[in-house]
Amino acid sequence: MSKLKEVNNKTKNEGFTHKRSMSSPFLLIMEDGEPFYSWVFFEKSVFKTCYFSLISINEEQNCVVLELLVPCCMRSACCQKVLYRSSSRILVDLSFLCGMSEVELPVYDALILKNIEPHHILLCFSTSLSSFEIWRNETKLLNTATVVLHHQDDQDVPISVRIQTKKACHDICVQKGESRAITVKDMMLILKKQATKKVKARLDIQLNMVQTKKIKL
């Protein structure tokens, strides 16, 4: 109990910036020396965890309310050593426990889901006076994109595309035999610009999309 009170006081004094303040993660040790585990149902499956953070203490009844922390791979032992917060709480009677041990593991508020999409587009530039849309982001997910424009024609004619993001526009211009790349955040669309002659090119796009997912147990 005294060690948990120290953790509780430390949490109050450090002024955490989380939406829900939390203590450092820790393990609880049972009388036989083994970690205390709790089982939780998650998305039609069951996992167990031995990692917790402190929510509140009841000294009179010698019990605590704990938040269950989810291991990164939904198992008690995880090679990545990352924990995620959950909405699950348990009430634990401390009389069945004999100790605790704080662990130095990063704790995140949400799962970060990433998806990499490659796009390869063959282009034919023309003398048209208007710009032509050649790619558009069809999702609302945040992204980081790398765009490479390759000049693939024997004609010595410069070509360019315009990349529009949420906050700015960027132009890539290449000459005969050149390739140029740019990495931007939150790419929305790409426009093919006018050329002085018909020219062939290729556009390679690597779209790294990011999505966060709260763990609700």
C-alpha positions as CSV (number, residue, x, y, z in Angstrom):
1,M,0.0,0.0,0.0
2,S,2.8,2.5,0.9
3,K,4.4,2.0,-2.5
4,L,1.1,2.6,-4.3
5,K,0.6,5.7,-2.3
6,E,4.0,7.0,-3.5
7,V,3.0,6.3,-7.1
8,N,-0.3,8.1,-6.5
9,N,1.3,11.2,-5.0
10,K,3.9,11.3,-7.8
11,T,1.2,11.3,-10.4
12,K,-0.6,14.2,-8.8
13,N,2.6,16.3,-8.5
14,E,4.0,15.9,-12.0
15,G,1.1,17.5,-13.9
16,F,0.6,15.0,-16.6
17,T,-0.6,16.3,-20.0
18,H,-2.7,13.2,-20.9
19,K,-6.4,13.8,-21.2
20,R,-6.7,11.2,-18.4
21,S,-3.8,11.5,-16.0
22,M,-2.2,8.2,-15.2
23,S,0.6,6.7,-13.1
24,S,3.7,5.0,-14.4
25,P,2.9,1.4,-15.5
26,F,3.7,-1.3,-12.9
27,L,3.4,-5.0,-12.1
28,L,1.8,-6.4,-9.0
29,I,3.5,-9.4,-7.4
30,M,1.5,-12.2,-5.6
31,E,2.6,-14.1,-2.6
32,D,4.1,-16.9,-4.7
33,G,6.4,-14.4,-6.4
34,E,4.5,-14.5,-9.7
35,P,2.9,-11.4,-11.4
36,F,-0.8,-10.8,-11.0
37,Y,-2.7,-11.1,-14.2
38,S,-6.2,-10.0,-15.3
39,W,-8.1,-11.4,-18.3
40,V,-10.0,-9.1,-20.6
41,F,-12.4,-9.7,-23.6
42,F,-11.2,-7.6,-26.6
43,E,-12.9,-7.7,-30.1
44,K,-14.3,-11.3,-29.7
45,S,-11.0,-12.6,-28.2
46,V,-9.5,-12.8,-24.8
47,F,-6.1,-11.6,-23.7
48,K,-4.4,-11.3,-20.3
49,T,-2.2,-8.5,-19.0
50,C,0.0,-8.0,-16.0
51,Y,0.5,-4.3,-16.6
52,F,-1.6,-1.7,-14.8
53,S,-1.8,2.0,-13.9
54,L,-3.3,3.3,-10.7
55,I,-6.7,5.0,-10.7
56,S,-7.5,5.3,-7.0
57,I,-6.8,4.0,-3.5
58,N,-9.1,3.0,-0.7
59,E,-6.9,2.6,2.4
60,E,-9.8,1.7,4.7
61,Q,-10.7,-1.4,2.7
62,N,-7.1,-2.0,1.5
63,C,-8.0,-2.1,-2.1
64,V,-7.2,-0.2,-5.3
65,V,-8.9,0.6,-8.7
66,L,-6.6,-0.1,-11.6
67,E,-6.6,0.6,-15.3
68,L,-5.6,-2.3,-17.5
69,L,-2.8,-1.6,-19.9
70,V,-2.9,-3.6,-23.2
71,P,0.4,-5.1,-24.4
72,C,1.2,-4.2,-28.0
73,C,0.5,-7.7,-29.4
74,M,-2.4,-8.5,-27.1
75,R,-0.3,-10.9,-25.1
76,S,1.3,-10.6,-21.7
77,A,4.9,-10.8,-23.1
78,C,5.6,-8.5,-26.1
79,C,8.8,-8.2,-28.1
80,Q,8.0,-4.5,-28.9
81,K,7.5,-3.6,-25.2
82,V,4.8,-1.1,-25.8
83,L,1.6,-0.6,-23.8
84,Y,-1.7,1.0,-24.7
85,R,-4.4,2.5,-22.5
86,S,-7.8,0.9,-22.2
87,S,-11.2,1.8,-20.7
88,S,-11.2,-1.3,-18.5
89,R,-11.0,-1.0,-14.7
90,I,-10.7,-3.6,-12.0
91,L,-11.0,-3.5,-8.2
92,V,-8.1,-5.4,-6.5
93,D,-7.9,-6.5,-2.9
94,L,-4.3,-5.9,-1.8
95,S,-4.3,-8.6,0.9
96,F,-3.6,-11.2,-1.9
97,L,-0.5,-9.3,-3.0
98,C,2.9,-8.8,-1.5
99,G,4.6,-6.2,-3.7
100,M,4.8,-4.2,-6.9
101,S,7.4,-3.2,-9.5
102,E,7.3,-0.2,-11.8
103,V,8.3,-0.8,-15.4
104,E,9.9,1.6,-17.9
105,L,7.6,1.0,-20.9
106,P,6.1,3.6,-23.2
107,V,2.3,4.0,-22.8
108,Y,0.2,5.3,-25.7
109,D,-3.4,6.5,-25.7
110,A,-4.3,4.8,-29.0
111,L,-3.1,2.2,-31.5
112,I,-1.4,3.8,-34.5
113,L,-2.5,1.9,-37.6
114,K,-0.3,2.4,-40.7
115,N,-0.9,1.4,-44.3
116,I,1.5,2.0,-47.2
117,E,0.0,2.2,-50.7
118,P,2.2,2.4,-53.8
119,H,0.9,4.0,-57.0
120,H,2.6,3.9,-60.4
121,I,1.1,6.2,-63.0
122,L,2.3,6.5,-66.7
123,L,1.8,10.0,-68.0
124,C,1.6,11.7,-71.3
125,F,2.1,15.4,-71.2
126,S,0.4,17.6,-73.9
127,T,0.1,21.2,-75.0
128,S,-3.3,21.5,-73.4
129,L,-3.8,24.9,-71.7
130,S,-5.5,23.5,-68.7
131,S,-4.1,21.4,-65.8
132,F,-5.3,17.9,-65.6
133,E,-5.9,16.0,-62.3
134,I,-4.1,12.7,-62.3
135,W,-4.4,11.6,-58.7
136,R,-6.7,12.3,-55.7
137,N,-6.6,11.1,-52.1
138,E,-10.0,9.3,-51.7
139,T,-9.7,8.9,-47.9
140,K,-9.8,11.3,-45.0
141,L,-6.8,9.6,-43.3
142,L,-3.7,11.6,-42.5
143,N,-0.8,10.7,-44.7
144,T,2.8,11.4,-45.6
145,A,3.6,10.9,-49.3
146,T,6.7,10.6,-51.3
147,V,6.3,11.5,-55.0
148,V,8.9,10.8,-57.7
149,L,8.5,12.2,-61.3
150,H,10.6,10.5,-64.0
151,H,11.2,12.0,-67.4
152,Q,11.0,9.1,-69.9
153,D,11.1,10.7,-73.3
154,D,13.9,11.5,-75.8
155,Q,12.6,15.0,-76.3
156,D,14.4,17.7,-74.4
157,V,11.2,19.2,-73.0
158,P,10.7,20.1,-69.3
159,I,7.7,18.7,-67.6
160,S,6.1,19.4,-64.2
161,V,3.3,18.4,-61.8
162,R,1.7,20.3,-59.0
163,I,1.1,18.6,-55.6
164,Q,-1.6,20.1,-53.4
165,T,-1.6,19.4,-49.7
166,K,-4.0,20.7,-47.0
167,K,-1.8,23.7,-46.4
168,A,0.3,24.4,-49.6
169,C,1.1,23.6,-53.2
170,H,4.4,22.2,-54.5
171,D,5.7,22.0,-58.0
172,I,8.2,19.3,-59.3
173,C,9.9,20.1,-62.6
174,V,12.2,17.7,-64.4
175,Q,14.3,17.9,-67.6
176,K,15.2,15.2,-70.0
177,G,16.9,12.3,-68.3
178,E,16.1,13.5,-64.8
179,S,14.0,12.2,-61.9
180,R,13.0,14.3,-58.9
181,A,11.3,13.5,-55.6
182,I,9.5,15.3,-52.9
183,T,8.0,14.2,-49.6
184,V,4.9,16.1,-48.3
185,K,2.4,15.8,-45.5
186,D,-1.3,15.4,-46.0
187,M,-1.3,15.2,-49.9
188,M,-4.7,15.8,-51.4
189,L,-4.3,15.7,-55.2
190,I,-1.7,15.9,-58.0
191,L,-2.2,18.0,-61.2
192,K,-0.4,17.4,-64.5
193,K,0.7,20.8,-66.0
194,Q,1.0,22.0,-69.6
195,A,4.1,21.0,-71.7
196,T,5.4,22.5,-75.0
197,K,5.3,19.1,-76.7
198,K,3.9,15.7,-76.1
199,V,6.2,14.0,-73.6
200,K,6.1,10.7,-71.8
201,A,6.8,10.3,-68.0
202,R,6.1,8.2,-65.0
203,L,4.9,9.2,-61.6
204,D,5.7,7.0,-58.5
205,I,3.8,7.6,-55.3
206,Q,4.3,6.0,-51.9
207,L,1.4,7.0,-49.6
208,N,2.0,6.3,-45.9
209,M,-1.4,6.7,-44.2
210,V,-1.8,7.0,-40.4
211,Q,-4.9,6.2,-38.4
212,T,-5.4,6.1,-34.6
213,K,-7.7,3.7,-32.9
214,K,-8.8,3.9,-29.3
215,I,-8.9,0.6,-27.3
216,K,-12.3,0.3,-25.8
217,L,-12.6,-2.7,-23.5
